[in-house]
């Protein structure tokens, strides 16, 4: 992983995906299963990770998923995804999820947010280097800073759990 790759901005791989929900995705309350919303968010994040890294990338972790509002059958659901942070082979991808009734022209409703960690892999399934991330806007800088905080919390949590396993 010593290859030096040219830095990219989040705009390079940013995407928007949309779909219309169906009854097959609903729970007994008539809302779309959280797992269906999560699947759409993971798909959007995966496209961004593969675009940024120029090849295969796999979901390594879901750092956070916040469901803010229910999604109903027939809603149009759209996701906005972009790279927030990049390490040597890993990337944090942020996803914003919005919905709107299919038959309305109301404002889009923010229904969820998620942070995925992806790792770029080579043909043998080993981690490979990814391009660095260069902020293109002040919002990108904020997202990078917040992603660093989430990363430090993930690493601290892992260290604390592993330390507890050694002593017990």
Secondary structure, 3 states (H helix, E strand, C coil): CCCCCCCECHHHCCEEEEEECCHHHECCCCEECHHHHHHHHHHHHHHHHHHHHCCCEEEEEEEEEEECCCCECCEEEEEEEEEEEECCCEEEEEEEEEEEECCCCCCCEEEEEEEEEEEEECCCCCECCCCCECCCCHHHHHHHHHHHHHHHHHHHHHHHHHHHHHHC
